[in-house]
């Protein structure tokens, strides 16, 4: 059973030292004794950020490989979602809160599971607060 939802802004702060700071480090430390839940879009979102960083020469391919190995060793559970829910309910939630569908998928997951959410994304923080989801 997962303890909280972690969004990609926090996950990527573990890869890029100049993002996330102490908050990202605290969430990573929390995974020593807890499990995090992410939506089904998460692996593609991670991969995209890493590939863009490679193209911009911010990361080497070896850095990407190491980071993916780190992530595979963490207690992060990917929850699968039906395309119908993604196209209807998550799009509606994104529209309601002016979020991307990616960000709305994290909020939706936290709302459905009654979990808190770890994020450094200001739009997602505002939407979570408005939706009565606790921000870690």
N, C-alpha and C positions, 0 to 999 in steps of 0.2 A: 504494500500500500504506500503510495507516494505521500510525501509530507507537504510539498509545495510545488507550484509551477514555476519554472525558471524560463525567462524569455531570452532570445538570442543576443540582446544587447549585453546582458550579464555574461553569457557564455563567451562572447567574443572579447570581453574585457580580460578574460584569462589568457587570450592569445596576444593582445596588444597592450603593453604595459601602460601606455598613455591614456587608456580608457578604463573607466570603472573604479580605479583606485581601491581604497579600503573596502568599499561596499562589495565589489566583485570578489575580493579576497575573503571577506567574511562569508559570502554565499558559498564559495568553493570549500572553505573549511567546514561549513555546515554539512556538506556532502560526505564527511567522514562518518557521520552517524545518522544521516537521513537520506531519503530518496527524492529525486525531483522528477516531475512529469513534464513532458513537452508534447505539442501537437504533431501530427504526422508530417507537416510541412517542414519541421525543424531540420532534418538532415540535409534537405536541399538548400535551405536558407544558410546553414553553416557552410556547406560546400561553395555556395555562390560568393559569400563574403571572402572566403579563403582564396578562391580563384581570382577575384577582383584585386585582392591584395597582392597576389603574385604578379598579375599583369601590370600593376602600378609599382612593382619592384619593392613593395613593403615587406614581402615574404619571399623566401626561396621555396622551391618545391619540397625540399627536405624539411623545412619548418612546418609546412602544411601536413606532411606525413607524420611528423612528431606530434603535432597538435591533435590530429585525428586519433592517434594511438592513445593520447591522454584521455580524450573524450570517451573512447571505447571502454576505458577502465573505470569510468565513473558510474555511479548508480543513477543514471538518467534513463527513464522509461519513456518510450515513444508510444503515444496512444494513437491508434489508427482511427480514421474518420471516414464516413461515407461521403462520396462526392456530392450526393444530394444535400446533405447537411451543410457541407462546405459552401455550396453554391447558393443555398437559400438562407439558412440561419446565420451563418458567419458573415455573409455579405450584408445582411440586414443589420447585424451588430456593428460591423465596420461603418456602415452608413450612419447609424444612430450616433456613434461617438467620433466620427471623422477620423477613423483609423484606417490603416492599410488592412487588407484581409489577413495578412500574416500576423499583425499585432492583434487583430480581433480574435484570431484562433487561440492565442494564449489566454486572453481574457475569457473567452467562451469556455475553455477548459477549466479555468479556475472557478468560474461561476457554476458550471455543471457539477464539479467534484467538491465544491465547498472548500476549496483550498486557497491559501494566500498565494501571492504572486511576487516573485523577485524580478525587478526590472529597474533599469536606469533611464528608460524611455519616458520623457515627460508627458507625451500624449497618452501613453498607456497608463501611466500613474494617475492622471486626471480621470481617465475613463474607469479605471479600477475603483477609485474613490467614489465616483458618481454611482457606480454599480454595487457599492458596499462590499467590495473585495479588499481584503487586508493586503497592503503592500509590505512585504518583508523588510 
